[in-house]
Amino acid sequence: MITDWWETFFSGPVLDIQRKASREEKTRTEADFIEKVLQIIPQGKILDVPCGEGRLSLEMASRGYSVTGVDITLPFLEDAKRKASEKQLEITWEHRDMRDLPWKEEFDAVICFGGSFGYFDDEGNKTFLKAVFSTLKPEGTFLIDTHVAETLLPRFQERDWHRIGDTLIAEEREYDHVHGRVRAEWILIQGSTLEKRSSSVRMYTYCELVQMLEKAGFYNYHAYGSLGVSPFRVGSQRLYLTAKKKGH
């Protein structure tokens, strides 16, 4: 059974971790990659979904693009709005589920970064891809940053821990090969406070993901294994996949 774990996961210490993680250099590198592979026209329209605290939305807007950010976590959007106001950037922020995208042929490109694909069951993930397809202009491009089985399993670790700021994060993972999901139990410790979280992410193979995109109407794929635009292969760090919406 797939629970709506994401609705409560991003709260409390998880929000603190997101706010304290120093990722300015990574954000610039990702934005450089986005510009290189998408080649969006100046002032082109980009949908960032889910946008989280808005780091990529803010960066792309600062480069002259017209950006809309969507996320279901209201505190993230409040942080994003505050930063946009401080930087005097005009960005449209929408508080909604990532499967609920009401725009029709509105955007030149849609980006889904941060490993946010696969939260739902198969039908939910298909619904998201169809929604993305609908928002794109003809010949618009979808760029997804995600793990697939070929990137995750060669380096899969059942246990891991690290520290961000004053928060110690311990994670225990299980790969459910029957359902193709990575389930994780998280322990977050801040001083004397301990909180637990659970997550469950669908882990597709490259082939399965491309087949889903094709059924949604996409074509013309390009797969990269790093932000350095290296070709994707088994054992790559991530999958960065672009797909086009067919023209009329």
C-alpha positions as CSV (number, residue, x, y, z in Angstrom):
1,M,0.0,0.0,0.0
2,I,1.3,3.4,-1.0
3,T,0.7,6.1,1.6
4,D,0.7,9.9,1.1
5,W,4.0,10.1,3.0
6,W,5.1,13.2,1.3
7,E,2.3,15.3,2.8
8,T,3.9,15.1,6.3
9,F,7.5,14.3,5.5
10,F,8.5,17.9,4.6
11,S,8.0,19.5,8.0
12,G,9.8,20.3,11.2
13,P,13.5,19.4,11.0
14,V,13.3,18.5,7.3
15,L,12.4,22.1,6.6
16,D,15.4,23.2,8.8
17,I,17.7,21.0,6.8
18,Q,16.5,22.4,3.5
19,R,17.0,25.9,4.7
20,K,20.5,25.3,6.1
21,A,21.9,23.2,3.3
22,S,24.4,25.3,1.4
23,R,23.7,24.6,-2.3
24,E,24.3,27.8,-4.1
25,E,27.2,26.3,-6.2
26,K,25.1,23.2,-7.0
27,T,22.1,25.4,-8.0
28,R,24.3,27.4,-10.4
29,T,25.7,24.3,-11.9
30,E,22.3,22.8,-12.4
31,A,21.0,26.0,-13.9
32,D,24.0,26.0,-16.3
33,F,23.1,22.4,-17.3
34,I,19.4,23.3,-17.8
35,E,20.3,26.2,-20.1
36,K,22.7,24.0,-22.1
37,V,20.4,21.0,-22.7
38,L,17.1,22.9,-23.0
39,Q,18.3,25.9,-25.1
40,I,15.2,27.8,-24.1
41,I,14.5,31.1,-25.9
42,P,15.3,34.3,-24.0
43,Q,12.4,35.0,-21.6
44,G,11.0,31.6,-22.3
45,K,8.5,30.1,-19.9
46,I,9.6,27.4,-17.4
47,L,7.5,25.4,-15.0
48,D,9.5,24.1,-12.0
49,V,7.5,21.2,-10.4
50,P,7.9,20.5,-7.6
51,C,9.9,23.6,-6.8
52,G,10.5,23.0,-3.1
53,E,11.9,26.2,-1.5
54,G,12.4,27.7,-5.0
55,R,16.2,27.6,-5.4
56,L,16.1,26.7,-9.1
57,S,13.1,28.8,-9.8
58,L,14.9,31.8,-8.3
59,E,18.1,31.1,-10.3
60,M,16.3,30.7,-13.6
61,A,14.3,33.8,-13.0
62,S,17.5,35.7,-12.3
63,R,18.7,34.7,-15.7
64,G,15.7,36.3,-17.4
65,Y,13.3,33.4,-17.8
66,S,9.6,33.6,-16.9
67,V,9.2,31.0,-14.1
68,T,6.3,29.3,-12.4
69,G,7.0,27.2,-9.3
70,V,4.6,24.5,-8.0
71,D,4.8,22.7,-4.7
72,I,2.4,21.1,-2.2
73,T,4.5,22.2,0.9
74,L,3.3,25.6,1.9
75,P,6.3,26.5,4.1
76,F,8.6,25.9,1.1
77,L,6.5,28.3,-1.0
78,E,6.5,30.9,1.8
79,D,10.3,30.8,1.9
80,A,10.4,31.0,-1.9
81,K,8.1,34.0,-2.0
82,R,10.2,35.8,0.6
83,K,13.4,35.2,-1.3
84,A,11.9,36.3,-4.6
85,S,10.7,39.5,-3.0
86,E,14.2,40.1,-1.5
87,K,15.8,39.6,-4.9
88,Q,13.0,41.6,-6.7
89,L,12.2,38.7,-9.0
90,E,8.7,38.2,-10.4
91,I,7.8,34.5,-10.1
92,T,4.4,32.8,-10.1
93,W,4.1,30.5,-7.1
94,E,1.3,27.9,-7.0
95,H,0.3,25.8,-4.0
96,R,-0.9,22.5,-5.5
97,D,-0.3,18.8,-5.9
98,M,2.3,18.2,-8.7
99,R,-0.3,16.0,-10.5
100,D,-2.7,19.0,-10.6
101,L,-1.3,21.2,-13.4
102,P,-4.1,23.2,-15.0
103,W,-2.2,25.0,-17.7
104,K,-2.6,24.0,-21.4
105,E,0.3,24.4,-23.8
106,E,1.7,27.2,-21.7
107,F,5.4,26.4,-21.1
108,D,8.5,26.1,-23.3
109,A,10.0,23.7,-20.7
110,V,9.1,21.8,-17.5
111,I,11.8,20.8,-15.1
112,C,11.5,18.2,-12.3
113,F,14.6,18.2,-10.2
114,G,15.7,16.9,-6.8
115,G,14.7,13.3,-7.2
116,S,11.0,14.2,-6.8
117,F,9.7,11.8,-9.3
118,G,8.3,8.4,-8.2
119,Y,6.5,9.5,-5.0
120,F,3.2,8.0,-6.1
121,D,2.0,4.6,-7.3
122,D,2.3,3.9,-11.0
123,E,-1.0,5.5,-11.9
124,G,-0.1,8.6,-9.9
125,N,3.2,8.9,-11.6
126,K,1.6,8.4,-15.0
127,T,-0.9,11.1,-14.1
128,F,2.0,13.5,-13.4
129,L,3.6,12.8,-16.7
130,K,0.4,13.4,-18.6
131,A,-0.1,16.6,-16.7
132,V,3.4,17.8,-17.6
133,F,2.7,16.9,-21.3
134,S,-0.5,19.0,-21.3
135,T,1.3,22.1,-19.9
136,L,4.0,22.1,-22.6
137,K,3.8,23.9,-25.9
138,P,4.3,21.8,-29.0
139,E,8.0,20.8,-29.2
140,G,8.4,21.9,-25.6
141,T,10.9,19.9,-23.5
142,F,10.6,18.0,-20.2
143,L,13.7,17.6,-18.2
144,I,13.7,15.2,-15.3
145,D,16.5,14.6,-12.7
146,T,16.0,11.2,-11.0
147,H,17.5,8.0,-9.9
148,V,16.7,4.9,-11.8
149,A,17.6,1.3,-11.0
150,E,20.7,1.6,-13.1
151,T,22.0,4.5,-11.1
152,L,20.9,3.5,-7.6
153,L,21.4,-0.2,-7.3
154,P,25.1,-0.4,-8.2
155,R,25.9,1.7,-5.1
156,F,22.9,0.9,-2.9
157,Q,23.5,1.2,0.8
158,E,21.1,-0.2,3.4
159,R,22.3,2.3,6.1
160,D,23.7,5.8,5.9
161,W,24.1,8.8,8.1
162,H,25.3,12.3,7.8
163,R,25.0,15.8,9.4
164,I,23.6,19.0,8.0
165,G,24.1,22.0,10.3
166,D,23.0,20.9,13.8
167,T,20.9,18.0,12.5
168,L,22.1,14.4,12.5
169,I,20.3,12.3,9.8
170,A,20.3,8.5,9.9
171,E,18.6,6.5,7.1
172,E,17.8,2.8,6.9
173,R,16.8,1.7,3.4
174,E,15.1,-1.3,1.9
175,Y,14.9,-2.1,-1.8
176,D,11.5,-3.8,-2.5
177,H,12.3,-5.7,-5.7
178,V,8.7,-7.0,-5.9
179,H,7.1,-3.5,-6.2
180,G,10.2,-1.7,-7.4
181,R,10.3,0.8,-4.6
182,V,12.9,2.1,-2.2
183,R,11.5,2.4,1.3
184,A,13.4,4.3,3.9
185,E,13.1,5.0,7.6
186,W,14.7,8.3,8.7
187,I,15.8,9.4,12.1
188,L,16.5,13.2,12.6
189,I,18.2,14.3,15.7
190,Q,18.5,18.0,16.8
191,G,20.0,18.3,20.2
192,S,17.7,16.3,22.5
193,T,14.9,16.2,19.9
194,L,14.4,13.0,17.8
195,E,11.9,12.7,15.0
196,K,11.2,9.9,12.6
197,R,10.0,10.0,9.0
198,S,9.2,7.3,6.4
199,S,9.4,7.5,2.6
200,S,8.7,5.3,-0.3
201,V,9.9,6.1,-3.9
202,R,9.2,4.1,-7.0
203,M,12.4,3.1,-8.7
204,Y,11.9,2.5,-12.4
205,T,14.4,1.2,-14.8
206,Y,15.5,3.5,-17.7
207,C,13.4,1.4,-20.1
208,E,10.3,1.6,-17.9
209,L,10.6,5.3,-17.5
210,V,11.0,5.9,-21.3
211,Q,8.0,3.7,-22.0
212,M,5.9,5.7,-19.5
213,L,7.0,8.9,-21.2
214,E,6.2,7.5,-24.7
215,K,2.7,6.5,-23.5
216,A,2.2,10.1,-22.3
217,G,3.1,11.4,-25.8
218,F,6.8,12.3,-25.5
219,Y,9.5,11.5,-28.0
220,N,13.1,12.4,-28.9
221,Y,15.0,11.4,-25.7
222,H,18.5,12.5,-24.6
223,A,20.0,10.9,-21.5
224,Y,22.8,12.3,-19.5
225,G,24.6,10.7,-16.5
226,S,25.9,13.9,-14.9
227,L,25.7,17.7,-14.9
228,G,28.8,17.6,-17.0
229,V,26.6,16.3,-19.9
230,S,28.3,12.9,-19.9
231,P,26.3,10.1,-21.6
232,F,24.1,8.1,-19.4
233,R,25.2,4.5,-18.6
234,V,24.8,1.9,-15.9
235,G,26.5,3.2,-12.8
236,S,26.0,6.9,-13.7
237,Q,25.5,9.2,-10.7
238,R,22.0,10.2,-11.8
239,L,19.7,10.2,-14.8
240,Y,19.1,13.6,-16.4
241,L,16.6,12.8,-19.2
242,T,15.1,15.2,-21.7
243,A,12.0,14.4,-23.8
244,K,10.1,16.4,-26.3
245,K,6.3,17.0,-26.8
246,K,5.4,16.3,-30.4
247,G,4.1,19.2,-32.4
248,H,0.7,19.4,-33.8
